[in-house]
Amino acid sequence: MKKSVRNKPTKESKALERFNLIFERGRQMVINSKALFILTESMDGKIEVKIFNQSKPHYSDMCRSGIVMVVAAFDTYFTYRLSDAIIPYIKKKGVTKKTVSLLEGVGMDLEFALNLLQDSKRPNRRIRTLVEATYLRETTQNFDVIDKFFLSLGIKNFSDNVQAKVNRKTLKRSITKLIRRRNAIAHDGDLSRNGLLSDVNPDEILKKMDQVRLFVRTADTIVASVIK
């Protein structure tokens, strides 16, 4: 009688592990802001959004800090995932025009390549480090930028493919709203043009954070299937 073969769980990429660590820190900030408010302000254990935003100390600012952290997790994931994937992709698919263009964009010209062959004991690590050093200066919060990055791995319409895979037509739109909120917090302190603080609803924010996590985890499976 043949033994049934169980599928081994897919090992998380280092980029996804990094995302999870940062993401959970941000998500926990929002959860803690709710818990602290309920503990000190809410007799019935409910979140009244107006009271949550008007109370002092500012529970809502802890929630805003969580938004900034989660978007940072989203941003850093795609930079590190690209740098981790580029060498396995080249080994599997060979050098393509897109990968050449990517490497030229990070400063790997002919002189660099020749020096790499002659002097480096760990050329793959140097290439990954070069890609990271360049693209950590870029913002990967924009889906057009993300799509451009992963086109170098031969993946067309990357973000649309992720959205289609989970059958969520508004997934990108929801994440974009969270990213815009992060920008308003980071650049303007979440104040309107009239100097009024915008309300934040922790329950709605947690839903959007779940969508960020869904997008990243799905993206990771797509990249893994390409370089496997």
Secondary structure as the mmCIF struct_conf table of DSSP 4:
data_model
#
loop_
_struct_conf.conf_type_id
_struct_conf.id
_struct_conf.beg_label_comp_id
_struct_conf.beg_label_asym_id
_struct_conf.beg_label_seq_id
_struct_conf.end_label_comp_id
_struct_conf.end_label_asym_id
_struct_conf.end_label_seq_id
HELX_LH_PP_P HELX_LH_PP_P1 LYS A 2 SER A 13
HELX_RH_AL_P HELX_RH_AL_P1 LYS A 14 THR A 40
TURN_TY1_P TURN_TY1_P1 GLU A 41 GLU A 41
TURN_TY1_P TURN_TY1_P2 MET A 43 ASP A 44
BEND BEND1 GLY A 45 GLY A 45
HELX_RH_AL_P HELX_RH_AL_P2 VAL A 49 GLN A 54
BEND BEND2 SER A 55 PRO A 57
HELX_RH_AL_P HELX_RH_AL_P3 TYR A 59 LYS A 93
HELX_RH_AL_P HELX_RH_AL_P4 LYS A 97 GLY A 105
TURN_TY1_P TURN_TY1_P3 VAL A 106 GLY A 107
HELX_RH_AL_P HELX_RH_AL_P5 LEU A 110 ASP A 119
BEND BEND3 LYS A 121 LYS A 121
HELX_RH_AL_P HELX_RH_AL_P6 PRO A 123 TYR A 135
TURN_TY1_P TURN_TY1_P4 LEU A 136 ARG A 137
BEND BEND4 GLU A 138 GLU A 138
BEND BEND5 ASN A 142 ASN A 142
HELX_RH_AL_P HELX_RH_AL_P7 PHE A 143 LEU A 151
TURN_TY1_P TURN_TY1_P5 SER A 152 GLY A 154
TURN_TY1_P TURN_TY1_P6 LYS A 156 ASN A 157
HELX_RH_AL_P HELX_RH_AL_P8 PHE A 158 LYS A 165
TURN_TY1_P TURN_TY1_P7 VAL A 166 ASN A 167
TURN_TY1_P TURN_TY1_P8 LYS A 169 THR A 170
HELX_RH_AL_P HELX_RH_AL_P9 LEU A 171 ASP A 188
TURN_TY1_P TURN_TY1_P9 GLY A 189 ASP A 190
STRN STRN1 LEU A 191 LEU A 191
TURN_TY1_P TURN_TY1_P10 ARG A 193 ASN A 194
BEND BEND6 GLY A 195 GLY A 195
HELX_LH_PP_P HELX_LH_PP_P2 LEU A 196 LEU A 196
STRN STRN2 LEU A 197 LEU A 197
HELX_LH_PP_P HELX_LH_PP_P3 SER A 198 ASP A 199
HELX_RH_AL_P HELX_RH_AL_P10 PRO A 202 ILE A 227
#
